């Protein structure tokens, strides 16, 4: 009763899927290795598939493109509860061990809100719990070379506020008056 669909995508049995956890870890699994269920079944909890800790949960699920060329040209944007963002090349997450890989270093008490695929023609929109939002171009955030960094500030937060979502939008040239 508490579950709901947040994202729907199509994939074949050999598509690799990345699972990003709230603790900054990434796990990779091929579709054929995931448990098969009927339309009436409830499915299998991800804690039984990946080595997740007690308070850790999967925040983003992302199918990898099948062709190598697009894997090298696409980026991955991270957003955390504290308003930090980081951009990496998608190719940084092609090789992931069975036990996972550190995707992003997080400060104490912080967690990943969302991870999305983007390119240089997109904009990022961060939304906070207290109703503030910011929109900026993907190119405003430099590409980080490693996975060990915490990123840069994406939005300045008031006391008691936190980022609750990140969206990837198509870039449009408009002025503030428009």
Buried (B, 14 or more C-beta within 10 A) or exposed (E): EEEEEEEEEEBEEEBBBBBBBBBBBBBBBBBEEBEEEEEEEEEEEBEEBBEBEEEBEBBBBBBBBEEEEEBEBBBBBBBBBBBBBBBBBBBBBBEBEEEBBEBBBBEEEBBBBBBBBBBEEBBBBBBBEEEBEBEBEBBEBEBBEEBEEBBBEBBEBEEEBBBBEBBBEEBEEEEEEE
